[in-house]
Amino acid sequence: MTSFPPNKILKELDVIDLAVGYQGNAVVEGVTFKLLEGQIGCLLGPSGCGKSTLLRAIAGFEPVMSGEICLNDKTLSNEANVLPPEQREIGMVFQDIALFPHLTIAENIAFGLSHLSKSDKKARVEELLNLVGLSGYQERYPHSLSGGQQQRIALARAIAPKPKLLLMDEPFSGLDAKLREELVPDIRSILLHEKMSAILVTHDQMEAFAMADMIAVMDAGRVHQYGTAYQIYHRPKTRFVATFIGQGDFLPAVVCGPNCVHSDLGRIQGELHHGFENDVKVDLLVRPDDIIHDDDSPSKGLIVSKWFRGSHFLYRVKLGSGHVVYCFASSHHNHFIGQEIGITVELDHLVMFEHE
Ligand SMILES: Nc1ncnc2c1ncn2[C@@H]1O[C@H](COP(=O)(O)OP(=O)(O)OP(=O)(O)O)[C@@H](O)[C@H]1O
């Protein structure tokens, strides 16, 4: 059996105080983050926030206005120099799959393997087809494959030469939701198996959660927060992150202790110090999973709307004060709009911002 040299994986990608733009106008500014060896990162944000521009700068397709991009302590881009894309050992997968239609699947995957002998090439193609679950597809042509299969082949082609870093720009957005749900965890396992560091661009937070170790939440060219899915959901650092990630409402509240606030939901004790002075007015983030339906609870909320989500119901309930919050209930608890239900508060991550 042929053995291949170990991956030349990156030790670290450093993006330092980066600005990138067009015609002298920065569309990405002050961006700093680090991707460690073997990690999968994600640039997540609304349309037009600069995700693709940042990715293209990392790939070497866009010059940088200021700051630096380094891979393993080697500068790839700064204000003065831009290493051409083909010299960066960075692979890319795009939304428009762009397989070569006149080449077989084997020839597509082997495209970047001209440095290998014929037998090594054949073995690497086989290994990758096996990895992406399409063994035996060597002689087929792209048009005879489904969208999901084509995207698997595009991934195989991109990782075949063992790049130091793989960049993926909305690779799943052309696929239907069900297929995407299946493909995303598969692609993550393939990347982990190959110990391939990668950056995914997406505006879909569920995709980011399923795929990435570290997520950069972007808006208007800036990174608001760089953290794990858990951190950006439960400990959002800015109001933008709090509202862009997940669902939730802000309830007016007053600080009543170092880890305690008082709101329409009563006195809530958090796990950690929130850093606000006593008596300061704040807006408290309340997520659907912070308010749980409980028939026996003396606290009540009036259902104003509801969604059946299969495994659970999501209700909007009006509190006595008139504020409306989400409430999570098991799917057996089918109540009607206009009905009053018992609710309990299970909120230990106190996320709050100065009252607006
Ligand atoms: N070649 C270009 N010339 C001038 N402006 C550009 C160019 N490419 C992108 N822009 C602008 O830069 C900003 C960021 O665009 P970019 O494509 O990076 O955002 P994005 O977050 O990837 O958006 P989407 O999710 O819609 O693809 C936008 O205002 C866009 O209009």
The ligand as a Tripos MOL2 file, in Angstrom:
@<TRIPOS>MOLECULE
LIG
   31    33     1     0     0
SMALL
NO_CHARGES

@<TRIPOS>ATOM
      1 N1        -15.0560   43.7770   -6.4630 N.pl3     1 LIG1
      2 C1        -15.6640   44.6610   -5.6880 C.ar      1 LIG1
      3 N2        -15.6010   45.9900   -5.9270 N.ar      1 LIG1
      4 C2        -16.2120   46.8800   -5.1190 C.ar      1 LIG1
      5 N3        -16.9280   46.5500   -4.0110 N.ar      1 LIG1
      6 C3        -17.0300   45.2390   -3.7220 C.ar      1 LIG1
      7 C4        -16.4240   44.2210   -4.5450 C.ar      1 LIG1
      8 N4        -16.6920   43.0140   -3.9910 N.ar      1 LIG1
      9 C5        -17.4490   43.2570   -2.8920 C.ar      1 LIG1
     10 N5        -17.6450   44.5830   -2.7390 N.ar      1 LIG1
     11 C6        -18.4020   45.2300   -1.6320 C.3       1 LIG1
     12 O1        -17.7720   44.9000   -0.4220 O.3       1 LIG1
     13 C7        -18.7310   44.6770    0.6020 C.3       1 LIG1
     14 C8        -18.5090   43.3010    1.2050 C.3       1 LIG1
     15 O2        -18.7940   42.3190    0.2110 O.3       1 LIG1
     16 P1        -18.5300   40.7650    0.4560 P.3       1 LIG1
     17 O3        -18.8790   40.0410   -0.8030 O.co2     1 LIG1
     18 O4        -17.1740   40.5800    1.0010 O.co2     1 LIG1
     19 O5        -19.6060   40.4600    1.6000 O.3       1 LIG1
     20 P2        -20.1870   39.0550    2.0760 P.3       1 LIG1
     21 O6        -20.3310   39.1720    3.5530 O.co2     1 LIG1
     22 O7        -19.3470   37.9450    1.5670 O.co2     1 LIG1
     23 O8        -21.6100   39.0640    1.3960 O.3       1 LIG1
     24 P3        -22.4960   37.8170    0.8300 P.3       1 LIG1
     25 O9        -22.8410   36.9580    2.0270 O.co2     1 LIG1
     26 O10       -23.7010   38.5120    0.2580 O.co2     1 LIG1
     27 O11       -21.6700   37.1200   -0.1890 O.co2     1 LIG1
     28 C9        -20.0920   44.8370   -0.0300 C.3       1 LIG1
     29 O12       -20.5580   46.1300    0.2330 O.3       1 LIG1
     30 C10       -19.8190   44.6630   -1.5200 C.3       1 LIG1
     31 O13       -20.7220   45.4360   -2.2830 O.3       1 LIG1
@<TRIPOS>BOND
     1     1     2 1
     2     2     3 ar
     3     2     7 ar
     4     3     4 ar
     5     4     5 ar
     6     5     6 ar
     7     6     7 ar
     8     6    10 ar
     9     7     8 ar
    10     8     9 ar
    11     9    10 ar
    12    10    11 1
    13    11    12 1
    14    11    30 1
    15    12    13 1
    16    13    14 1
    17    13    28 1
    18    14    15 1
    19    15    16 1
    20    16    17 2
    21    16    18 1
    22    16    19 1
    23    19    20 1
    24    20    21 2
    25    20    22 1
    26    20    23 1
    27    23    24 1
    28    24    25 2
    29    24    26 1
    30    24    27 1
    31    28    29 1
    32    28    30 1
    33    30    31 1
@<TRIPOS>SUBSTRUCTURE
     1 LIG1         1 GROUP 0 **** ****
